[in-house]
Amino acid sequence: MKVAIVTDSNSGITQSQAKELGITVVPMPFLIDEEEYFEDINLTQEQFYEKLLAGANVSTSQPNIFSLGELWTELLKTHDEIVYIPMSSGLSGSCETATNFAKNFNGKVEVVDNHRISVTQRQSVLDAIALANEGKGAKEIKKYLLDTSMNASIYIMLSTLKYLKKGGRITPAAALIGGMLKIKPVLTIQGEKLDKFCQVISYDQGKKRMLDQINKELETRFKKQLEEGRMKVMMAYTHDRARCEQFEKEANEMLKHHGLMIEVVDPLSLSVSCHIGDGAIAIAMCEYYK
């Protein structure tokens, strides 16, 4: 069967990369000072940060469900089935909305909530492509992605508490104290929402804590996958690639004794960036299909 793979721009896959991969990427919509933009369509990373740092009012929205339906209908003219891999349901309601809407397509559209975002979501898309190329159907692809969905970790260190405060995720008082003490939060995504991992007072301390945790998980939680050669480690950042590239060098030194190295360094999706701001760096790992 011919299976179409569809994801959203939270995966970090650009429109040009999507064409090379033979997939479709649904651009995430944004409201900036009440004007609608679409990631990688009429809003670049550079334009987004220019507006964000200038103090614009930035918020995210779900893809238009009717536009999504039109896309699925068009793809089903040339494909037998569709696998749609949106961002984690723990981070957006768009997954649940798409799941309910897919019921109108007589079982030809499988929406996969595999609890990932950014570089780990990207890997899920690559896994789906590999499985489709092997002749697997949409239900088989969905089963694999669901079975491995929680075999991923993301750790993100923020440079500022400003945007967590703006989004109501911390109190203004906590943001003020944190700013005075130069506290940098390190957050984690373990399948669902952004949660607190730890807080540090410097980038160097934060990088060490994240690398220590990655090393620990490779030796325990992901030991089996590592031994079988089915683990990838990736990085992401907001706005400041140079800072992330330095972190990449330090991470590769640690990863050498595991026989691994950083395979992807991508900008974080703008849907995440608007909540955490510029200057963030992240390291992630996940199981992948071989």
C-alpha positions in Angstrom: 0.0 0.0 0.0 1.1 3.5 -0.7 1.3 5.4 2.6 1.6 9.2 2.9 3.6 10.5 5.9 2.4 13.9 7.3 3.8 15.8 10.3 3.7 19.4 11.5 6.5 22.0 11.7 7.0 21.3 15.4 9.2 18.5 14.1 11.7 21.0 12.9 11.5 19.6 9.3 11.4 22.5 6.9 9.2 22.7 3.8 12.3 22.2 1.6 13.4 19.2 3.6 9.9 17.8 3.4 10.1 17.8 -0.4 13.4 15.9 -0.3 12.0 13.3 2.1 8.7 12.9 0.1 6.5 13.9 3.0 4.2 16.8 3.9 4.7 19.3 6.8 1.7 21.2 8.1 2.9 24.7 9.1 2.0 25.7 12.7 0.1 29.0 12.9 1.1 32.0 15.1 -0.5 35.2 16.1 1.9 38.1 16.4 0.3 41.3 17.5 -3.0 39.7 16.4 -1.7 39.0 12.8 -1.5 35.4 11.7 1.7 33.8 10.4 2.7 30.3 9.5 6.0 28.8 10.4 8.4 28.4 7.4 5.7 29.8 5.1 5.5 33.5 5.8 7.5 33.5 9.0 11.2 32.6 9.3 13.1 31.9 12.4 14.9 35.2 12.1 11.7 37.2 11.7 10.1 35.4 14.7 13.0 36.3 17.0 13.2 39.8 15.7 9.5 40.3 16.7 9.8 38.3 20.0 12.8 40.3 21.2 11.1 43.6 20.2 8.3 42.8 22.7 5.6 41.7 20.3 2.7 39.7 21.7 3.3 36.2 20.4 0.9 33.2 20.8 0.4 29.8 19.1 -2.6 28.3 17.6 -3.7 24.9 16.2 -3.7 24.2 12.4 -7.0 24.9 10.8 -8.8 21.5 10.9 -10.7 22.1 7.6 -7.4 22.9 5.8 -6.0 19.7 7.3 -9.0 17.8 6.0 -8.5 19.3 2.5 -4.8 18.2 2.6 -5.7 14.6 3.7 -8.4 14.4 1.0 -5.9 15.5 -1.7 -3.3 13.0 -0.5 -5.8 10.2 -0.6 -6.2 10.7 -4.3 -2.6 9.4 -4.8 -2.1 7.3 -1.6 -4.0 4.5 0.1 -3.5 5.7 3.6 -2.1 8.5 5.7 0.0 8.5 8.9 -0.2 11.9 10.6 2.4 12.6 13.3 1.6 15.9 15.2 3.3 17.3 18.3 2.6 15.5 21.6 -0.9 15.8 23.0 0.7 16.8 26.3 1.9 20.0 24.7 -1.1 20.9 22.4 -4.7 20.1 21.8 -4.1 19.8 18.0 -3.4 16.0 18.3 -6.8 15.3 19.9 -8.5 17.5 17.4 -6.9 15.7 14.5 -7.7 12.3 16.0 -11.4 13.1 16.3 -11.4 14.6 12.8 -9.7 11.5 11.3 -12.9 9.5 12.1 -14.4 11.1 9.0 -11.9 9.3 6.7 -13.1 5.7 7.1 -9.9 4.4 8.7 -7.6 5.7 6.0 -6.0 8.3 8.3 -4.0 7.2 11.4 -3.1 10.0 13.8 -0.2 9.0 16.0 0.2 10.6 19.4 3.7 9.4 20.0 4.4 12.0 22.7 7.3 13.7 21.0 8.3 17.2 19.7 11.2 18.8 17.9 14.2 16.5 17.1 12.5 13.4 18.7 9.4 14.0 16.7 11.6 14.4 13.6 13.0 11.0 14.3 9.5 9.5 14.5 8.9 10.9 11.0 12.1 9.3 9.7 11.1 6.0 11.3 7.7 6.2 9.7 9.3 6.8 6.3 11.6 3.8 6.7 8.7 1.5 7.7 6.6 2.8 4.8 9.5 2.1 2.4 9.5 -1.5 3.7 5.8 -1.8 2.7 4.3 -1.5 6.2 0.7 -0.2 6.3 -0.5 2.8 8.3 -1.7 0.7 11.3 1.7 -1.1 11.5 3.6 2.2 11.4 1.3 3.6 14.1 1.8 0.6 16.3 5.6 0.9 16.1 5.5 4.6 16.9 3.2 4.1 19.8 5.2 1.1 21.2 8.4 3.2 21.2 6.8 6.6 22.0 8.1 7.0 25.5 11.6 5.9 24.7 12.9 9.5 24.4 14.2 12.3 26.7 14.6 16.0 26.2 16.4 18.4 28.5 16.3 22.2 27.9 18.2 24.9 29.7 16.6 28.4 29.4 18.5 31.7 29.5 15.6 33.6 30.9 12.4 33.2 32.9 10.7 36.1 31.1 8.6 34.0 28.8 7.6 31.4 31.3 6.3 34.4 33.4 4.6 35.9 30.3 2.8 32.6 29.6 1.7 32.3 33.3 3.8 29.2 33.9 5.6 30.9 36.9 4.5 33.8 39.1 5.9 37.3 38.5 7.5 37.1 42.0 9.3 33.9 41.1 10.5 35.4 37.9 11.8 38.5 39.7 13.7 36.5 42.3 15.0 34.1 39.6 16.3 37.0 37.5 18.0 38.7 40.5 19.7 35.4 41.4 20.6 34.6 37.7 18.8 31.3 38.1 18.5 29.3 34.9 15.8 26.5 34.9 16.5 23.2 33.2 13.3 21.6 32.0 12.5 18.2 30.7 10.0 16.6 28.4 9.4 12.9 29.1 6.5 12.3 26.8 4.1 15.0 28.0 4.4 18.5 29.3 7.5 20.6 30.0 8.4 19.8 33.6 11.1 21.1 35.9 14.3 19.0 36.0 16.6 21.3 38.1 17.8 24.9 38.4 21.3 26.2 38.0 23.2 29.4 38.2 25.4 29.2 35.1 25.4 27.7 31.6 28.4 25.5 32.5 26.6 24.1 35.5 23.5 23.4 33.5 25.4 21.7 30.7 27.1 19.4 33.2 23.8 18.5 34.8 22.2 17.7 31.4 25.2 15.6 30.2 25.3 13.7 33.5 21.7 12.8 33.1 22.0 11.8 29.5 25.0 9.6 30.5 23.0 8.0 33.3 20.0 7.2 31.1 22.2 5.6 28.4 23.7 3.4 31.1 20.4 2.4 32.7 17.0 3.3 31.1 18.3 2.9 27.5 21.0 0.3 28.0 19.3 -2.3 25.9 18.6 0.1 23.0 22.2 1.3 23.2 23.6 -2.2 23.1 21.5 -2.9 20.0 22.7 0.2 18.2 19.2 1.9 18.3 19.9 5.2 20.1 20.4 8.6 18.7 21.4 11.8 20.5 20.4 15.2 19.1 20.5 18.9 20.0 18.3 21.9 19.5 18.5 25.6 20.4 16.6 28.9 20.2 18.2 31.7 18.2 21.9 31.2 19.3 23.4 28.4 17.3 27.0 29.2 18.3 26.2 28.5 22.0 24.7 25.1 21.0 27.7 24.2 18.8 30.0 24.6 21.8 27.7 22.4 23.8 27.8 19.9 20.9 31.6 19.6 21.3 31.4 19.0 25.0 28.6 16.4 24.5 30.6 14.5 21.8 33.5 14.1 24.3 31.1 12.5 26.8 29.4 10.4 24.2 32.6 8.8 22.7 32.7 6.0 25.3 29.2 5.1 24.3 30.1 4.9 20.6 27.7 7.8 19.9 27.9 11.4 18.7 25.4 14.2 18.2 23.7 13.5 14.9 21.3 16.5 14.5 21.6 20.1 15.6 18.3 21.9 14.8 16.5 25.1 15.8 13.7 24.4 18.2 10.2 24.7 16.7 8.7 28.1 17.2 5.8 26.7 19.1 8.2 25.8 21.9 10.4 28.9 21.4 7.6 31.3 22.1 7.2 29.8 25.6 10.9 29.6 26.5 12.5 32.5 24.6 15.9 32.9 23.0 19.2 31.5 24.1 17.9 28.1 25.2 19.9 24.9 24.5 18.6 21.4 24.5 19.9 17.9 24.3 17.7 14.9 23.4 17.9 11.2 22.7 15.5 8.6 21.5 15.2 5.0 20.2 15.0 4.8 16.5 14.1 2.1 13.9 16.9 0.2 12.2 
